[in-house]
Amino acid sequence: MKKALIAVLLAAAVSFVVPAMARAENLSLNFGVITDSSFSFKPFLWTAGLTMDIPLGSMFSLAPEGYVVVHNFDFGAFIFAPDVMLNVNLTEFFVGAGVSKWFLLGKDVIGSPSTDFSLKLNAGFRGNTMRLCAFVFTPFTDLFKSIAVGATLGFIF
């Protein structure tokens, strides 16, 4: 049942994203890292994903994102982390907040476990060809007591 729900959510996201891509100002391919508040990077988690900035006037943008979070290069179990951000754009700099939900997927995973919705806060710099972003995830049930922090470097195309 959970896999069917994930498939429906992904299909809905694609049906929203594809028409919006025609209006998208920037689409970026991002790579980065995530750790907990100890900054130990044990285990080492890296990310790869896409971000699309959809302008909502001159100062705001809606940014649907989708990331794959992997431990080393083991895809037997990985996290799919979709989120949506509302960003305030201050020339090249941006700050924003949004929601995220993480799904554990892969051939080594039984069922489709997922996290509760989390708050995501981000800040960054967007140039003509690159996007640099730092972010914090924290579950709504435990705000700022349990956090994950990360950073991504994106290539705009």
N, CA and C atoms as a LAMMPS dump frame, in Angstrom:
ITEM: TIMESTEP
0
ITEM: NUMBER OF ATOMS
471
ITEM: BOX BOUNDS ff ff ff
-5.0000000000000000e+02 5.0000000000000000e+02
-5.0000000000000000e+02 5.0000000000000000e+02
-5.0000000000000000e+02 5.0000000000000000e+02
ITEM: ATOMS id mol type element x y z
1 1 1 N 0.817 -1.19 0
2 1 2 C 0 0 0
3 1 3 C 0.868 1.265 0
4 2 1 N 1.95 1.245 0.817
5 2 2 C 2.811 2.425 0.872
6 2 3 C 3.515 2.67 -0.456
7 3 1 N 3.906 1.592 -1.143
8 3 2 C 4.565 1.758 -2.44
9 3 3 C 3.598 2.37 -3.449
10 4 1 N 2.327 1.977 -3.394
11 4 2 C 1.331 2.563 -4.29
12 4 3 C 1.145 4.046 -3.978
13 5 1 N 1.143 4.407 -2.694
14 5 2 C 1.02 5.804 -2.294
15 5 3 C 2.216 6.617 -2.782
16 6 1 N 3.41 6.064 -2.669
17 6 2 C 4.607 6.747 -3.163
18 6 3 C 4.518 6.932 -4.672
19 7 1 N 4.059 5.917 -5.389
20 7 2 C 3.93 6.027 -6.847
21 7 3 C 2.927 7.109 -7.222
22 8 1 N 1.811 7.184 -6.499
23 8 2 C 0.806 8.225 -6.767
24 8 3 C 1.38 9.604 -6.468
25 9 1 N 2.111 9.748 -5.352
26 9 2 C 2.714 11.039 -5.012
27 9 3 C 3.752 11.449 -6.061
28 10 1 N 4.572 10.512 -6.52
29 10 2 C 5.556 10.824 -7.552
30 10 3 C 4.884 11.212 -8.865
31 11 1 N 3.814 10.518 -9.24
32 11 2 C 3.092 10.86 -10.466
33 11 3 C 2.468 12.242 -10.357
34 12 1 N 1.906 12.562 -9.186
35 12 2 C 1.331 13.895 -8.983
36 12 3 C 2.409 14.968 -9.046
37 13 1 N 3.56 14.691 -8.457
38 13 2 C 4.664 15.65 -8.484
39 13 3 C 5.138 15.885 -9.908
40 14 1 N 5.258 14.816 -10.688
41 14 2 C 5.7 14.958 -12.078
42 14 3 C 4.674 15.744 -12.878
43 15 1 N 3.38 15.487 -12.658
44 15 2 C 2.358 16.222 -13.403
45 15 3 C 2.343 17.698 -13.03
46 16 1 N 2.79 18.035 -11.835
47 16 2 C 2.909 19.439 -11.44
48 16 3 C 4.202 20.047 -11.963
49 17 1 N 5.265 19.305 -11.903
50 17 2 C 6.586 19.827 -12.236
51 17 3 C 6.77 20.037 -13.734
52 18 1 N 6.331 19.098 -14.562
53 18 2 C 6.576 19.207 -16.002
54 18 3 C 5.969 20.477 -16.591
55 19 1 N 4.681 20.817 -16.334
56 19 2 C 4.171 22.085 -16.873
57 19 3 C 4.87 23.298 -16.257
58 20 1 N 5.256 23.204 -15.006
59 20 2 C 5.92 24.331 -14.348
60 20 3 C 7.32 24.561 -14.894
61 21 1 N 7.937 23.515 -15.465
62 21 2 C 9.295 23.676 -15.989
63 21 3 C 9.343 24.7 -17.119
64 22 1 N 8.23 24.849 -17.837
65 22 2 C 8.195 25.846 -18.906
66 22 3 C 8.312 27.253 -18.324
67 23 1 N 7.848 27.429 -17.083
68 23 2 C 7.924 28.735 -16.421
69 23 3 C 9.149 28.841 -15.52
70 24 1 N 9.881 27.767 -15.357
71 24 2 C 10.992 27.748 -14.41
72 24 3 C 12.093 28.696 -14.847
73 25 1 N 12.551 29.47 -13.904
74 25 2 C 13.66 30.385 -14.155
75 25 3 C 14.979 29.644 -14.103
76 26 1 N 15.124 28.762 -13.139
77 26 2 C 16.373 28.022 -12.95
78 26 3 C 16.077 26.578 -12.586
79 27 1 N 16.781 25.675 -13.211
80 27 2 C 16.76 24.276 -12.843
81 27 3 C 18.2 23.915 -12.533
82 28 1 N 18.453 23.346 -11.361
83 28 2 C 19.833 23.041 -10.994
84 28 3 C 19.979 21.591 -10.572
85 29 1 N 21.113 21.022 -10.943
86 29 2 C 21.529 19.686 -10.526
87 29 3 C 22.484 19.888 -9.357
88 30 1 N 22.14 19.327 -8.183
89 30 2 C 22.856 19.615 -6.939
90 30 3 C 23.529 18.369 -6.373
91 31 1 N 24.698 18.574 -5.782
92 31 2 C 25.426 17.518 -5.078
93 31 3 C 25.855 18.077 -3.727
94 32 1 N 25.805 17.235 -2.672
95 32 2 C 26.182 17.748 -1.362
96 32 3 C 26.344 16.659 -0.325
97 33 1 N 26.323 17.088 0.934
98 33 2 C 26.494 16.192 2.078
99 33 3 C 25.485 16.55 3.157
100 34 1 N 25.194 15.558 4.015
101 34 2 C 24.306 15.754 5.168
102 34 3 C 24.954 15.084 6.368
103 35 1 N 24.824 15.711 7.534
104 35 2 C 25.282 15.117 8.786
105 35 3 C 24.323 15.537 9.898
106 36 1 N 24.553 15.038 11.107
107 36 2 C 23.745 15.479 12.242
108 36 3 C 24.419 16.663 12.925
109 37 1 N 23.885 17.084 14.047
110 37 2 C 24.408 18.282 14.715
111 37 3 C 25.81 18.108 15.276
112 38 1 N 26.334 16.86 15.342
113 38 2 C 27.697 16.641 15.841
114 38 3 C 28.758 16.947 14.78
115 39 1 N 28.349 17.065 13.526
116 39 2 C 29.264 17.298 12.405
117 39 3 C 30.353 16.224 12.308
118 40 1 N 30.043 15.012 12.698
119 40 2 C 31.031 13.926 12.663
120 40 3 C 31.152 13.292 11.282
121 41 1 N 30.144 13.423 10.453
122 41 2 C 30.088 12.788 9.134
123 41 3 C 30.286 11.283 9.224
124 42 1 N 29.841 10.691 10.332
125 42 2 C 29.855 9.242 10.512
126 42 3 C 28.429 8.803 10.778
127 43 1 N 27.767 8.187 9.864
128 43 2 C 28.228 7.768 8.55
129 43 3 C 28.251 8.94 7.57
130 44 1 N 29.01 8.778 6.495
131 44 2 C 29.084 9.806 5.47
132 44 3 C 27.878 9.667 4.543
133 45 1 N 27.047 10.684 4.489
134 45 2 C 25.859 10.695 3.642
135 45 3 C 26.022 11.772 2.577
136 46 1 N 25.892 11.407 1.324
137 46 2 C 25.982 12.379 0.249
138 46 3 C 24.629 12.468 -0.452
139 47 1 N 24.414 13.572 -1.133
140 47 2 C 23.14 13.807 -1.789
141 47 3 C 23.341 14.149 -3.256
142 48 1 N 22.327 13.849 -4.039
143 48 2 C 22.25 14.279 -5.429
144 48 3 C 20.787 14.566 -5.708
145 49 1 N 20.512 15.657 -6.409
146 49 2 C 19.115 15.971 -6.666
147 49 3 C 18.928 17.146 -7.598
148 50 1 N 17.666 17.48 -7.782
149 50 2 C 17.272 18.592 -8.638
150 50 3 C 16.482 19.624 -7.838
151 51 1 N 16.687 20.879 -8.176
152 51 2 C 15.904 21.975 -7.623
153 51 3 C 15.397 22.818 -8.779
154 52 1 N 14.139 23.187 -8.7
155 52 2 C 13.561 24.056 -9.709
156 52 3 C 13.026 25.31 -9.007
157 53 1 N 13.436 26.483 -9.47
158 53 2 C 12.947 27.736 -8.911
159 53 3 C 11.851 28.285 -9.814
160 54 1 N 10.643 28.385 -9.273
161 54 2 C 9.507 28.926 -10.008
162 54 3 C 9.223 30.316 -9.438
163 55 1 N 9.419 31.371 -10.204
164 55 2 C 9.216 32.729 -9.693
165 55 3 C 7.76 32.984 -9.321
166 56 1 N 7.582 33.626 -8.173
167 56 2 C 6.258 34.069 -7.717
168 56 3 C 6.342 35.577 -7.486
169 57 1 N 6.493 36.332 -8.529
170 57 2 C 6.707 37.768 -8.395
171 57 3 C 8.181 38.072 -8.388
172 58 1 N 8.511 39.28 -7.959
173 58 2 C 9.91 39.716 -8.035
174 58 3 C 10.76 39.25 -6.856
175 59 1 N 10.155 38.975 -5.698
176 59 2 C 10.952 38.627 -4.509
177 59 3 C 10.828 37.177 -4.059
178 60 1 N 9.799 36.477 -4.486
179 60 2 C 9.551 35.132 -3.966
180 60 3 C 9.685 34.089 -5.063
181 61 1 N 10.022 32.873 -4.658
182 61 2 C 10.032 31.742 -5.582
183 61 3 C 9.626 30.477 -4.834
184 62 1 N 8.956 29.61 -5.546
185 62 2 C 8.601 28.293 -5.036
186 62 3 C 9.633 27.327 -5.588
187 63 1 N 10.218 26.514 -4.728
188 63 2 C 11.302 25.636 -5.157
189 63 3 C 11.011 24.188 -4.774
190 64 1 N 10.335 23.42 -5.665
191 64 2 C 10.238 21.98 -5.417
192 64 3 C 11.604 21.342 -5.633
193 65 1 N 11.943 20.412 -4.75
194 65 2 C 13.25 19.753 -4.799
195 65 3 C 13.062 18.258 -4.598
196 66 1 N 13.972 17.501 -5.113
197 66 2 C 13.991 16.065 -4.88
198 66 3 C 15.434 15.606 -4.761
199 67 1 N 15.741 14.904 -3.692
200 67 2 C 17.112 14.454 -3.432
201 67 3 C 17.144 12.961 -3.163
202 68 1 N 18.239 12.36 -3.525
203 68 2 C 18.56 10.995 -3.122
204 68 3 C 19.702 11.121 -2.131
205 69 1 N 19.539 10.507 -0.964
206 69 2 C 20.562 10.532 0.089
207 69 3 C 21.103 9.111 0.231
208 70 1 N 22.427 8.973 0.075
209 70 2 C 23.044 7.647 0.035
210 70 3 C 24.22 7.588 1.003
211 71 1 N 24.353 6.446 1.676
212 71 2 C 25.521 6.176 2.526
213 71 3 C 26.592 5.57 1.643
214 72 1 N 27.742 6.24 1.562
215 72 2 C 28.805 5.851 0.634
216 72 3 C 28.199 5.694 -0.763
217 73 1 N 28.344 4.577 -1.413
218 73 2 C 27.712 4.366 -2.711
219 73 3 C 26.846 3.114 -2.695
220 74 1 N 26.246 2.812 -1.547
221 74 2 C 25.404 1.643 -1.38
222 74 3 C 23.95 2.021 -1.684
223 75 1 N 23.44 1.563 -2.827
224 75 2 C 22.069 1.862 -3.209
225 75 3 C 21.099 0.766 -2.794
226 76 1 N 21.551 -0.193 -1.977
227 76 2 C 20.656 -1.222 -1.466
228 76 3 C 19.577 -0.611 -0.591
229 77 1 N 19.933 0.43 0.135
230 77 2 C 18.988 1.2 0.943
231 77 3 C 19.397 2.661 0.813
232 78 1 N 18.472 3.482 0.334
233 78 2 C 18.757 4.905 0.186
234 78 3 C 17.515 5.699 0.539
235 79 1 N 17.678 6.975 0.713
236 79 2 C 16.572 7.858 1.098
237 79 3 C 16.185 8.72 -0.095
238 80 1 N 14.892 8.782 -0.373
239 80 2 C 14.369 9.748 -1.334
240 80 3 C 13.745 10.866 -0.506
241 81 1 N 14.214 12.087 -0.706
242 81 2 C 13.81 13.22 0.131
243 81 3 C 13.224 14.344 -0.722
244 82 1 N 11.91 14.286 -1.032
245 82 2 C 11.299 15.412 -1.732
246 82 3 C 10.957 16.519 -0.738
247 83 1 N 11.042 17.746 -1.189
248 83 2 C 10.594 18.861 -0.352
249 83 3 C 10.152 20.006 -1.239
250 84 1 N 9.486 20.943 -0.637
251 84 2 C 9.081 22.152 -1.339
252 84 3 C 9.397 23.336 -0.441
253 85 1 N 10.039 24.35 -1.034
254 85 2 C 10.51 25.516 -0.284
255 85 3 C 9.849 26.779 -0.834
256 86 1 N 9.604 27.722 0.047
257 86 2 C 9.214 29.07 -0.352
258 86 3 C 10.403 29.959 -0.005
259 87 1 N 11.031 30.524 -1.026
260 87 2 C 12.238 31.324 -0.824
261 87 3 C 11.964 32.799 -1.049
262 88 1 N 12.644 33.62 -0.263
263 88 2 C 12.691 35.058 -0.476
264 88 3 C 14.012 35.34 -1.17
265 89 1 N 13.939 35.995 -2.327
266 89 2 C 15.13 36.265 -3.128
267 89 3 C 15.581 37.703 -2.909
268 90 1 N 16.817 37.848 -2.462
269 90 2 C 17.424 39.148 -2.224
270 90 3 C 18.613 39.268 -3.165
271 91 1 N 18.381 39.74 -4.37
272 91 2 C 19.351 39.741 -5.474
273 91 3 C 19.886 38.329 -5.658
274 92 1 N 21.169 38.078 -5.453
275 92 2 C 21.719 36.735 -5.645
276 92 3 C 21.515 35.82 -4.44
277 93 1 N 21.166 36.364 -3.299
278 93 2 C 21.007 35.571 -2.087
279 93 3 C 19.539 35.184 -1.894
280 94 1 N 19.329 34.048 -1.217
281 94 2 C 17.972 33.61 -0.915
282 94 3 C 17.927 32.967 0.463
283 95 1 N 16.785 33.061 1.112
284 95 2 C 16.502 32.368 2.364
285 95 3 C 15.092 31.814 2.236
286 96 1 N 14.84 30.687 2.897
287 96 2 C 13.516 30.113 2.766
288 96 3 C 13.218 29.061 3.795
289 97 1 N 11.968 28.624 3.754
290 97 2 C 11.484 27.578 4.653
291 97 3 C 10.507 26.713 3.872
292 98 1 N 10.396 25.466 4.286
293 98 2 C 9.473 24.559 3.621
294 98 3 C 9.312 23.274 4.389
295 99 1 N 8.724 22.285 3.724
296 99 2 C 8.48 20.986 4.353
297 99 3 C 9.145 19.887 3.538
298 100 1 N 9.496 18.816 4.234
299 100 2 C 10.15 17.674 3.606
300 100 3 C 9.65 16.39 4.254
301 101 1 N 9.693 15.314 3.5
302 101 2 C 9.364 13.983 4.022
303 101 3 C 10.338 13.013 3.392
304 102 1 N 10.959 12.171 4.182
305 102 2 C 11.973 11.249 3.696
306 102 3 C 11.401 9.84 3.63
307 103 1 N 11.723 9.137 2.519
308 103 2 C 11.293 7.764 2.302
309 103 3 C 12.516 6.877 2.165
310 104 1 N 12.544 5.77 2.888
311 104 2 C 13.628 4.79 2.784
312 104 3 C 13.243 3.781 1.712
313 105 1 N 14.071 3.692 0.673
314 105 2 C 13.79 2.828 -0.471
315 105 3 C 14.999 1.961 -0.778
316 106 1 N 14.844 1.016 -1.698
317 106 2 C 15.949 0.183 -2.144
318 106 3 C 15.625 -1.287 -2.048
319 107 1 N 16.472 -2.087 -2.686
320 107 2 C 16.231 -3.537 -2.731
321 107 3 C 16.41 -4.192 -1.371
322 108 1 N 17.17 -3.585 -0.467
323 108 2 C 17.382 -4.162 0.861
324 108 3 C 16.335 -3.723 1.883
325 109 1 N 15.336 -2.949 1.435
326 109 2 C 14.329 -2.391 2.347
327 109 3 C 13.027 -3.167 2.198
328 110 1 N 12.456 -3.558 3.326
329 110 2 C 11.156 -4.235 3.328
330 110 3 C 10.107 -3.181 3.642
331 111 1 N 9.114 -3.063 2.778
332 111 2 C 8.098 -2.034 2.944
333 111 3 C 8.633 -0.696 2.451
334 112 1 N 7.984 0.362 2.877
335 112 2 C 8.401 1.717 2.488
336 112 3 C 8.354 2.637 3.695
337 113 1 N 9.289 2.458 4.646
338 113 2 C 9.268 3.323 5.823
339 113 3 C 9.525 4.774 5.445
340 114 1 N 8.895 5.673 6.189
341 114 2 C 9.097 7.097 5.933
342 114 3 C 9.128 7.859 7.244
343 115 1 N 9.655 9.066 7.175
344 115 2 C 9.695 9.927 8.353
345 115 3 C 8.42 10.751 8.419
346 116 1 N 8.226 11.409 9.547
347 116 2 C 7.174 12.409 9.629
348 116 3 C 7.611 13.611 8.806
349 117 1 N 6.7 14.534 8.573
350 117 2 C 7.082 15.754 7.872
351 117 3 C 8.06 16.548 8.728
352 118 1 N 9.029 17.163 8.059
353 118 2 C 10.05 17.948 8.734
354 118 3 C 10.053 19.371 8.203
355 119 1 N 10.512 20.277 9.037
356 119 2 C 10.74 21.655 8.635
357 119 3 C 12.126 21.724 7.999
358 120 1 N 12.219 22.399 6.866
359 120 2 C 13.521 22.623 6.239
360 120 3 C 13.731 24.123 6.124
361 121 1 N 14.872 24.581 6.615
362 121 2 C 15.273 25.981 6.49
363 121 3 C 16.511 26.023 5.619
364 122 1 N 16.585 27.007 4.713
365 122 2 C 17.773 27.087 3.875
366 122 3 C 18.181 28.522 3.63
367 123 1 N 19.414 28.686 3.235
368 123 2 C 19.962 29.99 2.835
369 123 3 C 21.046 29.707 1.819
370 124 1 N 21.194 30.623 0.866
371 124 2 C 22.206 30.36 -0.132
372 124 3 C 22.442 31.499 -1.086
373 125 1 N 23.212 31.172 -2.087
374 125 2 C 23.625 32.119 -3.127
375 125 3 C 23.356 31.466 -4.479
376 126 1 N 22.752 32.24 -5.383
377 126 2 C 22.482 31.74 -6.722
378 126 3 C 23.084 32.701 -7.732
379 127 1 N 24.053 32.208 -8.49
380 127 2 C 24.659 33.004 -9.555
381 127 3 C 24.061 32.624 -10.894
382 128 1 N 24.763 32.939 -11.969
383 128 2 C 24.27 32.601 -13.304
384 128 3 C 24.387 31.12 -13.62
385 129 1 N 25.426 30.474 -13.103
386 129 2 C 25.66 29.065 -13.446
387 129 3 C 25.782 28.146 -12.235
388 130 1 N 25.855 28.702 -11.014
389 130 2 C 26.033 27.869 -9.819
390 130 3 C 25.067 28.297 -8.724
391 131 1 N 24.752 27.327 -7.858
392 131 2 C 23.855 27.556 -6.723
393 131 3 C 24.485 26.893 -5.51
394 132 1 N 24.721 27.654 -4.47
395 132 2 C 25.293 27.137 -3.229
396 132 3 C 24.237 27.292 -2.142
397 133 1 N 23.972 26.22 -1.406
398 133 2 C 22.889 26.256 -0.415
399 133 3 C 23.297 25.502 0.851
400 134 1 N 22.992 26.081 2.007
401 134 2 C 23.141 25.413 3.305
402 134 3 C 21.735 25.237 3.877
403 135 1 N 21.497 24.126 4.573
404 135 2 C 20.142 23.859 5.047
405 135 3 C 20.15 23.101 6.368
406 136 1 N 18.994 23.132 7.027
407 136 2 C 18.761 22.42 8.282
408 136 3 C 17.406 21.731 8.18
409 137 1 N 17.351 20.453 8.545
410 137 2 C 16.099 19.72 8.678
411 137 3 C 15.833 19.497 10.156
412 138 1 N 14.588 19.651 10.586
413 138 2 C 14.206 19.312 11.951
414 138 3 C 12.758 18.827 11.944
415 139 1 N 12.461 17.704 12.609
416 139 2 C 11.082 17.207 12.617
417 139 3 C 10.16 18.162 13.378
418 140 1 N 8.933 18.306 12.876
419 140 2 C 7.964 19.178 13.549
420 140 3 C 7.655 18.689 14.957
421 141 1 N 7.749 17.371 15.191
422 141 2 C 7.436 16.809 16.504
423 141 3 C 8.517 17.101 17.537
424 142 1 N 9.717 17.468 17.085
425 142 2 C 10.854 17.675 17.978
426 142 3 C 11.677 18.872 17.498
427 143 1 N 11.034 20.01 17.288
428 143 2 C 11.673 21.159 16.652
429 143 3 C 13.003 21.534 17.297
430 144 1 N 14.048 21.53 16.495
431 144 2 C 15.405 21.953 16.828
432 144 3 C 16.074 21.135 17.927
433 145 1 N 15.455 20.04 18.378
434 145 2 C 16.115 19.134 19.316
435 145 3 C 16.873 18.059 18.564
436 146 1 N 16.349 17.676 17.425
437 146 2 C 16.99 16.7 16.548
438 146 3 C 17.098 17.358 15.181
439 147 1 N 18.327 17.549 14.698
440 147 2 C 18.497 18.232 13.419
441 147 3 C 19.474 17.491 12.518
442 148 1 N 19.317 17.732 11.248
443 148 2 C 20.292 17.304 10.247
444 148 3 C 20.676 18.566 9.491
445 149 1 N 21.953 18.716 9.244
446 149 2 C 22.454 19.902 8.525
447 149 3 C 23.189 19.436 7.275
448 150 1 N 23.202 20.308 6.279
449 150 2 C 23.881 19.927 5.054
450 150 3 C 24.164 21.119 4.164
451 151 1 N 24.803 20.821 3.071
452 151 2 C 25.127 21.849 2.078
453 151 3 C 25.16 21.198 0.708
454 152 1 N 24.782 21.972 -0.301
455 152 2 C 24.823 21.481 -1.669
456 152 3 C 25.466 22.518 -2.586
457 153 1 N 26.059 22.017 -3.632
458 153 2 C 26.582 22.847 -4.708
459 153 3 C 25.814 22.415 -5.953
460 154 1 N 25.166 23.401 -6.602
461 154 2 C 24.344 23.092 -7.759
462 154 3 C 24.871 23.733 -9.018
463 155 1 N 24.574 23.089 -10.132
464 155 2 C 24.953 23.595 -11.442
465 155 3 C 23.67 23.916 -12.193
466 156 1 N 23.462 25.19 -12.513
467 156 2 C 22.235 25.657 -13.147
468 156 3 C 22.321 25.413 -14.646
469 157 1 N 21.24 24.877 -15.189
470 157 2 C 21.196 24.709 -16.648
471 157 3 C 19.849 25.116 -17.169
